Amino acid sequence: MTVKRSPISRAIVVGSGAMGSGIAQVFAEAGLIVHLIDVNAHALEQGVATLEKNLERRVAKGTFSAEQIADIRSRIYPATEIDGNARRAEFAIEAVFENLDVKTAIVRDLDTALSSGAIIASNTSSISISRLAAISSHPERVVGMHFFNPAPVMPLVEVVRGIQTADEVALSVSLLATTCGKTPIEASDSPGFVGNRILLPMINEAVFTLSEGVATRDGIDQVMKLGMSHPMGPLALADLIGLDVCLDILTVLHRDFGDDKYRPAPLLRRMVAAGRLGRKSGRGFYHYAAGDTPA
């Protein structure tokens, strides 16, 4: 029997990077009280600054009035730890980088901090929800809620069921996504889920195509834009996602499927090792710091 839950009104977002701050913005714009948590005070400050810039763009574009933005800001509470008010949250989502040990530690902390009825979600793009849920005292409340970057703009949310995820938890998260103006698509707990299982092999093949000299960087991106009607070429998209994130996801796909079609391109590994991570580092396949940007 499916238990009906009350609508979520208070949420915790752990991690204040691009995804975490974006998700916090989405929730606050939807009317939720949001506790944005990051143990790194400097990272939290940067995340809040990014969020503020994004909200100001909303005003400039006429999406919200200055008064509405002030109301949205009033619902966001940045902190370096989960305080008493945050413990009242009915929902929490971790949105840190793609590392199993780090995510597991956060899920364990949330499991201890929150009431037994609170939902714990992960924004992971490739790690098993069932594996994360295994450390929870209530694994049925753990679910995947995978936003796409940038979260305030992209309309898709993958709702991922672990083996023990309760029906009413998956339904509640789908309803939350809808409340936020997103389209939820349910997926089972398979490596990469749907989006990244399809996308990352394409990006990886584009890197192989470049390294083999089949076409230039610009040629590869233009083929996919002009020939396949993609809004962005795969190499430019890899830069936007972050080459380190692409490598992490491909590594999980390669390991968990045991299929060499997911083997990360050596050029991708070399670029990550060199610190060329894409837009966030100023250089990836494109050199943003030098004014070289995708056409």
C-alpha positions in Angstrom: 0.0 0.0 0.0 1.4 3.4 -1.0 1.5 5.9 1.9 0.7 9.5 0.9 3.2 12.1 2.1 2.7 15.7 2.9 4.3 18.1 0.4 7.9 18.9 1.1 8.4 22.4 2.6 11.9 22.3 4.0 15.0 20.9 2.3 18.7 20.4 3.0 21.2 20.7 0.1 24.7 19.4 1.0 27.4 20.8 -1.3 27.5 24.4 -2.6 29.2 23.8 -5.9 27.6 24.5 -9.3 25.0 21.7 -8.8 24.3 22.3 -5.1 23.8 26.0 -5.4 21.7 25.5 -8.5 19.5 22.9 -6.8 19.1 25.2 -3.8 18.0 28.0 -6.1 15.5 25.7 -7.8 14.0 24.7 -4.4 13.9 28.3 -3.1 12.2 29.5 -6.3 9.6 26.8 -5.8 8.8 28.1 -2.3 10.8 25.7 -0.1 12.9 26.7 2.8 16.4 25.6 1.9 19.4 24.9 4.1 22.5 25.0 1.9 25.3 23.2 3.8 29.0 23.0 3.0 31.7 22.2 5.6 34.1 24.3 3.6 33.3 28.0 4.5 35.1 29.4 1.5 33.3 27.0 -0.9 30.0 28.0 0.8 30.7 31.7 0.3 31.5 31.1 -3.4 28.4 29.0 -3.8 26.2 31.7 -2.3 27.9 34.3 -4.6 27.1 32.2 -7.6 23.5 31.8 -6.5 23.2 35.5 -6.0 24.5 36.2 -9.5 22.0 33.7 -11.0 19.1 35.4 -9.1 20.2 38.8 -10.4 20.1 37.4 -13.9 16.5 36.4 -13.3 15.7 40.1 -12.5 17.6 41.3 -15.5 15.6 39.0 -17.8 12.3 39.9 -16.2 11.7 36.4 -14.9 11.2 37.7 -11.3 10.8 41.2 -9.8 13.3 42.5 -7.3 10.7 41.9 -4.6 10.3 38.2 -5.6 14.0 37.7 -5.6 14.2 39.2 -2.1 11.5 36.7 -1.0 13.5 33.8 -2.6 16.7 34.9 -0.8 14.9 35.0 2.5 14.2 31.2 2.2 17.9 30.3 1.7 20.0 29.6 4.9 23.7 28.9 4.2 25.6 27.0 7.0 28.7 24.9 7.5 26.7 22.3 9.6 23.2 21.0 10.1 21.6 23.0 12.9 18.4 22.4 14.8 16.2 24.1 12.2 17.7 22.0 9.4 17.0 18.8 11.3 13.3 19.5 10.8 13.7 19.1 7.0 11.5 16.5 5.3 14.0 16.1 2.5 17.8 16.2 2.0 19.9 15.9 -1.1 23.7 15.5 -1.4 25.2 17.3 -4.4 28.9 16.9 -4.0 31.5 15.6 -6.5 31.3 12.1 -7.9 33.1 10.1 -5.2 31.6 7.1 -3.5 33.4 7.5 -0.2 32.4 11.1 0.2 28.8 10.5 -0.8 28.5 7.5 1.5 29.8 9.6 4.4 27.2 12.3 3.7 24.4 9.8 3.5 25.5 8.3 6.8 25.5 11.8 8.5 22.1 12.7 7.1 20.8 9.3 8.2 21.8 10.2 11.8 20.8 13.8 11.7 17.3 13.6 10.2 14.1 12.1 11.4 13.3 8.5 10.3 10.6 9.8 7.9 12.8 12.3 6.0 13.8 11.4 2.5 17.5 11.3 1.6 18.4 11.8 -2.1 21.6 11.8 -4.1 22.3 13.9 -7.1 24.8 11.3 -8.3 25.1 10.9 -12.0 26.4 7.3 -12.0 26.9 5.8 -8.5 24.5 3.1 -7.4 21.6 4.3 -5.3 21.3 0.8 -3.8 24.9 1.0 -2.7 24.4 4.4 -1.0 21.2 3.2 0.6 22.9 0.2 2.1 24.5 2.3 4.8 21.2 3.9 5.9 19.2 2.6 8.8 16.2 3.2 6.6 17.3 2.2 3.1 13.7 2.5 1.8 13.9 6.3 2.1 17.0 6.7 -0.1 16.5 7.7 -3.7 18.3 9.3 -6.6 17.3 12.8 -7.8 19.6 13.6 -10.6 19.4 17.2 -11.8 21.2 18.2 -15.0 23.6 21.2 -15.3 22.7 24.0 -15.0 19.9 22.9 -12.6 17.9 26.2 -12.7 17.7 25.9 -16.5 17.6 22.2 -17.5 14.0 20.8 -17.3 14.9 17.2 -16.7 15.2 15.3 -13.4 16.0 11.6 -13.3 14.3 9.9 -10.3 16.3 6.8 -9.6 14.9 3.9 -7.5 17.3 1.7 -5.5 16.4 -1.9 -4.8 14.7 -0.9 -1.5 13.4 2.6 -2.4 9.7 2.8 -1.3 7.1 3.6 -3.8 5.9 6.6 -1.8 9.4 8.0 -1.7 9.9 7.9 -5.4 6.4 9.4 -5.9 7.2 12.2 -3.4 10.4 13.1 -5.2 8.7 13.1 -8.6 6.0 15.4 -7.2 8.8 17.7 -5.8 10.4 17.8 -9.2 7.1 18.8 -10.8 6.5 21.5 -8.1 9.9 22.9 -9.1 8.8 23.1 -12.8 10.9 20.1 -13.8 9.9 16.9 -15.8 10.7 13.8 -13.7 11.7 10.6 -15.6 11.9 7.5 -13.5 14.9 5.1 -14.0 16.0 1.9 -12.4 19.3 1.7 -10.5 21.6 0.9 -13.4 25.1 2.5 -13.9 24.8 5.9 -15.5 21.0 5.6 -15.3 19.6 6.9 -18.7 21.1 10.2 -19.5 24.8 9.6 -18.8 24.7 6.0 -20.0 23.8 7.4 -23.5 25.7 10.8 -23.3 29.1 9.8 -22.0 29.9 7.2 -24.5 29.1 9.8 -27.2 31.5 12.3 -25.6 34.1 9.6 -25.1 33.9 8.7 -28.8 34.3 12.3 -29.8 37.5 12.5 -27.8 38.7 9.3 -29.5 37.8 10.8 -32.9 39.8 13.9 -32.0 42.8 12.0 -30.8 42.9 9.9 -33.9 42.9 12.9 -36.1 39.7 12.1 -37.9 38.6 15.7 -37.7 39.4 18.9 -35.8 37.8 19.9 -32.5 35.6 22.5 -34.2 34.8 20.0 -37.0 33.6 17.4 -34.6 31.4 19.8 -32.7 30.0 21.3 -35.8 29.1 17.9 -37.2 27.0 17.1 -34.2 25.4 20.6 -34.1 24.7 21.0 -37.8 24.2 17.3 -38.7 22.4 16.0 -35.6 20.7 19.2 -34.4 22.5 19.1 -31.0 22.5 22.5 -29.3 26.2 22.1 -28.3 29.0 19.9 -29.7 30.2 17.0 -27.5 33.6 18.5 -26.8 32.1 21.8 -25.8 29.6 19.9 -23.7 32.4 17.9 -22.0 34.0 21.2 -21.1 30.8 22.5 -19.6 30.2 19.3 -17.6 33.9 19.2 -16.4 36.4 16.7 -17.9 37.0 15.3 -14.5 33.3 14.6 -14.0 33.2 12.9 -17.5 36.2 10.8 -16.5 34.6 9.8 -13.2 31.3 8.7 -14.8 33.1 6.8 -17.6 35.2 5.0 -14.9 32.1 3.9 -13.1 30.4 2.8 -16.3 33.6 0.8 -17.3 34.0 -0.8 -13.9 30.3 -1.6 -13.3 29.4 -2.9 -16.8 32.8 -4.5 -17.4 32.5 -3.5 -21.0 35.4 -1.8 -22.9 33.1 0.3 -24.9 33.0 2.5 -21.8 36.8 2.7 -21.5 37.8 6.3 -21.0 39.8 7.8 -23.9 43.5 8.2 -23.0 43.4 11.8 -24.2 40.6 12.5 -21.6 42.8 11.0 -18.9 45.8 13.1 -19.9 43.8 16.3 -19.9 42.4 15.7 -16.5 45.9 14.8 -15.2 47.1 18.1 -16.6 44.4 20.1 -14.8 42.5 21.0 -18.0 39.1 20.4 -16.7 37.0 22.6 -19.0 35.2 25.8 -18.2 35.8 25.7 -14.5 39.6 25.6 -14.9 39.6 28.0 -17.9 40.9 25.4 -20.3 39.7 22.1 -21.6 39.2 21.3 -25.3 38.7 25.1 -25.6 40.9 27.7 -24.0 38.4 30.0 -22.3 41.0 32.2 -20.5 42.4 33.1 -23.9 39.0 34.0 -25.4 38.7 30.7 -27.4 35.1 29.7 -26.9 32.7 27.3 -28.8 31.1 28.8 -31.9 
